[in-house]
Amino acid sequence: MNKLSDRIDAVMNILRKKFPISKTTLNKMRKNPNAFKILISCLLSLRTQDKNTEIASGRLFAVADTPKEIIALPMRKLEKLIFSSGHYRKKARTLKHVSKVLLERFDGKVPKTREELMSIKGIGPKTANIVLAFAFGQKVLPIDTHCHRIPNRLGWVKTKTPEQTEAELNKILPKKYWSDFNSIFIQFGKTICQPVSPFCSTCPINKYCSRIGVVRSR
C-alpha cells in the first residue's frame, strides 16, 4: 500500500472505529448548534483540558450566554465563572472584546465566514474553523497541535505550522473525513500518538506510519 491516498483511507477507517466522535462540549453542541456558545467554548478551551472547558462553559452559560449578557457581567464575576479554564484573566478580556465586536459590527451574531471571524482580535484560524465546522456545518479543517503533528509524523505532509498543514490537508484529505478529522486526531494524539514517546507498540495504525521525528517510543 504505497499510494498516499490508500494509506489515508486505511488510517482514517481504523481511527474512526477506534475513536468515535468524542463527547466533548463542542461535539455535544453539534446536535443543536448555537454559534455564539460554540465560539465562546472554543475560546475557553484554549490551553486547557476538555473537562475544564466543560466546567467553565457550563458555569458561564448558566449566567450569560449572549454577547449582551457577557458584556454586562462585572469583570471579576466573569473571571470567577471561567476560572477553571485557566488563563482566566486573559480569556475574560477576550470574551468581553469578542462580544463587544459582535454587537458593534455583526448585530450580535457570529459571522459565517473565516475572513470575518478572523477580523476579530482573539479569534485565530483554528477557532474560526471550529465555529464554521461545528456551528454552520461548513467543510473546513480545524487544525490544532495534534492535527498538525500527527500528519507530519505519518508522512502525509511536510509542514512547519498548523496553517501550512491545513493548506496541504485541504489538497490530500478526502472531504468525507473532514467532519470528524479534528475530533479523531485530538483523541488519538492525547492517548496514543503523544508528542513525546508515543505508544507505537500498541498503535492501531503503526504499519502505516513513517514515524518521522520519533526519537523515543513505548
QUIGI-V563987 format. One record per residue. N is the residue number from 1. RES is the residue in one small letter. D_LAST is the distance of its C-alpha to the last C-alpha in Angstrom with 2 decimals. Layout:
# QUIGI-V563987
n->(N | N)
res->(RES | RES)
d_last->(D_LAST | D_LAST)
This chain:
# QUIGI-V563987
n->(1 | 2 | 3 | 4 | 5 | 6 | 7 | 8 | 9 | 10 | 11 | 12 | 13 | 14 | 15 | 16 | 17 | 18 | 19 | 20 | 21 | 22 | 23 | 24 | 25 | 26 | 27 | 28 | 29 | 30 | 31 | 32 | 33 | 34 | 35 | 36 | 37 | 38 | 39 | 40 | 41 | 42 | 43 | 44 | 45 | 46 | 47 | 48 | 49 | 50 | 51 | 52 | 53 | 54 | 55 | 56 | 57 | 58 | 59 | 60 | 61 | 62 | 63 | 64 | 65 | 66 | 67 | 68 | 69 | 70 | 71 | 72 | 73 | 74 | 75 | 76 | 77 | 78 | 79 | 80 | 81 | 82 | 83 | 84 | 85 | 86 | 87 | 88 | 89 | 90 | 91 | 92 | 93 | 94 | 95 | 96 | 97 | 98 | 99 | 100 | 101 | 102 | 103 | 104 | 105 | 106 | 107 | 108 | 109 | 110 | 111 | 112 | 113 | 114 | 115 | 116 | 117 | 118 | 119 | 120 | 121 | 122 | 123 | 124 | 125 | 126 | 127 | 128 | 129 | 130 | 131 | 132 | 133 | 134 | 135 | 136 | 137 | 138 | 139 | 140 | 141 | 142 | 143 | 144 | 145 | 146 | 147 | 148 | 149 | 150 | 151 | 152 | 153 | 154 | 155 | 156 | 157 | 158 | 159 | 160 | 161 | 162 | 163 | 164 | 165 | 166 | 167 | 168 | 169 | 170 | 171 | 172 | 173 | 174 | 175 | 176 | 177 | 178 | 179 | 180 | 181 | 182 | 183 | 184 | 185 | 186 | 187 | 188 | 189 | 190 | 191 | 192 | 193 | 194 | 195 | 196 | 197 | 198 | 199 | 200 | 201 | 202 | 203 | 204 | 205 | 206 | 207 | 208 | 209 | 210 | 211 | 212 | 213 | 214 | 215 | 216 | 217 | 218)
res->(m | n | k | l | s | d | r | i | d | a | v | m | n | i | l | r | k | k | f | p | i | s | k | t | t | l | n | k | m | r | k | n | p | n | a | f | k | i | l | i | s | c | l | l | s | l | r | t | q | d | k | n | t | e | i | a | s | g | r | l | f | a | v | a | d | t | p | k | e | i | i | a | l | p | m | r | k | l | e | k | l | i | f | s | s | g | h | y | r | k | k | a | r | t | l | k | h | v | s | k | v | l | l | e | r | f | d | g | k | v | p | k | t | r | e | e | l | m | s | i | k | g | i | g | p | k | t | a | n | i | v | l | a | f | a | f | g | q | k | v | l | p | i | d | t | h | c | h | r | i | p | n | r | l | g | w | v | k | t | k | t | p | e | q | t | e | a | e | l | n | k | i | l | p | k | k | y | w | s | d | f | n | s | i | f | i | q | f | g | k | t | i | c | q | p | v | s | p | f | c | s | t | c | p | i | n | k | y | c | s | r | i | g | v | v | r | s | r)
d_last->(25.16 | 25.73 | 27.65 | 25.86 | 27.80 | 26.65 | 22.94 | 23.56 | 25.43 | 22.77 | 19.99 | 22.40 | 23.70 | 20.35 | 19.29 | 22.83 | 22.58 | 19.18 | 20.20 | 24.00 | 25.90 | 24.87 | 27.45 | 27.39 | 30.73 | 31.08 | 30.32 | 32.79 | 35.37 | 35.25 | 37.62 | 40.32 | 39.49 | 41.10 | 40.51 | 41.24 | 38.95 | 36.10 | 36.76 | 36.93 | 33.79 | 31.92 | 33.33 | 32.35 | 28.74 | 28.12 | 25.60 | 25.23 | 23.57 | 25.17 | 26.55 | 28.31 | 29.73 | 31.09 | 32.76 | 34.29 | 35.52 | 36.92 | 38.89 | 40.11 | 41.22 | 43.10 | 45.29 | 45.17 | 43.93 | 46.20 | 46.67 | 50.01 | 48.66 | 45.81 | 48.30 | 50.61 | 48.07 | 48.59 | 45.70 | 44.94 | 44.85 | 42.51 | 40.16 | 40.26 | 39.54 | 36.39 | 35.24 | 32.05 | 30.79 | 30.53 | 32.43 | 35.29 | 38.14 | 37.03 | 36.21 | 39.61 | 41.37 | 39.53 | 40.49 | 44.08 | 44.26 | 42.79 | 45.15 | 48.07 | 47.44 | 47.10 | 50.48 | 52.19 | 51.04 | 49.89 | 52.20 | 49.41 | 47.38 | 43.92 | 44.46 | 43.11 | 42.34 | 39.49 | 42.08 | 43.87 | 40.77 | 39.46 | 42.95 | 42.35 | 40.84 | 37.56 | 36.54 | 34.06 | 32.91 | 30.07 | 32.43 | 35.22 | 33.25 | 32.01 | 35.66 | 36.87 | 34.35 | 34.43 | 38.05 | 39.83 | 37.77 | 37.69 | 35.38 | 33.25 | 29.59 | 28.45 | 25.68 | 23.60 | 20.63 | 18.17 | 20.78 | 21.18 | 17.66 | 16.29 | 19.35 | 19.04 | 15.42 | 16.63 | 19.60 | 22.19 | 23.68 | 23.90 | 25.02 | 25.06 | 26.18 | 25.90 | 29.55 | 28.98 | 26.13 | 28.54 | 31.22 | 29.16 | 27.78 | 31.41 | 32.18 | 29.50 | 28.28 | 30.86 | 32.57 | 31.97 | 28.39 | 29.43 | 30.30 | 26.89 | 24.61 | 24.28 | 23.58 | 21.01 | 18.98 | 19.17 | 17.83 | 15.04 | 14.20 | 14.42 | 12.32 | 9.65 | 10.27 | 10.33 | 12.02 | 9.75 | 6.02 | 6.01 | 4.67 | 5.90 | 6.08 | 8.33 | 9.84 | 13.58 | 14.51 | 12.05 | 15.19 | 17.04 | 14.72 | 15.68 | 12.55 | 15.22 | 14.44 | 10.67 | 10.59 | 7.14 | 3.77 | 0.00)
